[in-house]
Structure formats: C-alpha cells, structure tokens
Amino acid sequence: MEAHTWAGFLNNPVKIMDKVCNGHAPAIVTRKNGEAVVIMSLSDYEALSETACLLRSPKNARRLLNSVACLES
C-alpha cells in the first residue's frame, strides 16, 4: 500500500485514484495535523464490506469457510 502526503495527493489526485482503482490496492493519505485516511475504489470497499458482513456471525463464518475448504479439496 502506497502512502502519499496530502500535498502530494493534491498535486496528482487523478493519477493516484486511477492507480488505486486499476490496481485494486488502497493508498494512504497522511495529513500534517490529522489522522491519515485510506483511499480505495468503491467496488473494493463494497466487496470488503460484504465480506465483513458475511463473516460477522461465527456460525455463518464457519459455514462459509467449510464450503471454501470443500471446494478446494
């Protein structure tokens, strides 16, 4: 995951956002007087959110992981 300063991000936001979206790799943007943020594509965010939702329940997580194990064997 690449890290960029806020000023560096502002100098070339389109290039950084294109790299994030095309490479499916989030980027960190640091700020001088604030907490850093992560930039990621909407599709990657939605996939991450869906995965977190599906794995939130221990019972559902076991069921899904067992299904994956069966498919891989």
C-alpha positions in Angstrom: 0.0 0.0 0.0 1.5 3.3 -1.1 1.5 6.3 1.2 1.1 9.9 0.0 1.2 13.2 1.8 -1.9 15.4 1.5 0.1 17.9 -0.7 1.4 15.0 -2.8 -2.1 13.7 -3.3 -3.4 17.2 -4.3 -0.6 17.5 -6.8 -1.8 14.5 -8.8 -5.2 13.1 -7.5 -6.3 11.6 -10.8 -3.1 9.5 -11.2 -3.3 8.2 -7.6 -7.0 7.4 -7.9 -6.5 5.6 -11.2 -3.7 3.6 -9.7 -5.9 2.7 -6.7 -8.8 1.7 -8.9 -6.9 -0.2 -11.6 -4.6 -2.0 -9.2 -7.2 -2.7 -6.6 -4.7 -1.5 -4.0 -5.7 1.1 -1.4 -3.5 4.2 -0.8 -2.8 6.0 2.4 -3.0 9.8 2.5 -1.3 11.3 5.5 -2.1 14.7 6.9 0.1 17.1 8.9 -2.4 17.8 11.7 -4.9 14.9 11.4 -5.4 11.2 11.2 -4.3 9.5 7.9 -7.0 8.3 5.6 -7.2 5.3 3.2 -8.4 5.7 -0.4 -9.9 2.7 -2.1 -12.1 2.0 -5.1 -15.9 1.8 -4.4 -16.0 -1.7 -5.8 -13.2 -2.8 -3.4 -14.9 -1.1 -0.5 -18.2 -2.8 -1.3 -16.5 -6.2 -1.5 -14.7 -5.7 1.8 -18.0 -4.6 3.5 -19.9 -7.6 2.1 -17.2 -10.0 3.3 -17.1 -8.4 6.8 -20.9 -8.7 6.9 -20.9 -12.3 5.9 -18.1 -13.2 8.4 -19.6 -11.2 11.3 -21.7 -14.2 12.5 -19.4 -17.0 13.8 -21.9 -19.6 12.6 -22.0 -18.2 9.1 -18.3 -17.7 9.0 -17.7 -21.4 9.8 -20.3 -22.4 7.2 -18.6 -20.3 4.5 -15.1 -21.4 5.4 -16.1 -25.0 5.4 -17.7 -24.5 1.9 -14.5 -23.0 0.6 -12.5 -25.9 2.1 -14.7 -28.4 0.4 -14.4 -26.6 -3.0 -10.6 -26.5 -2.7 -10.3 -30.2 -1.9 
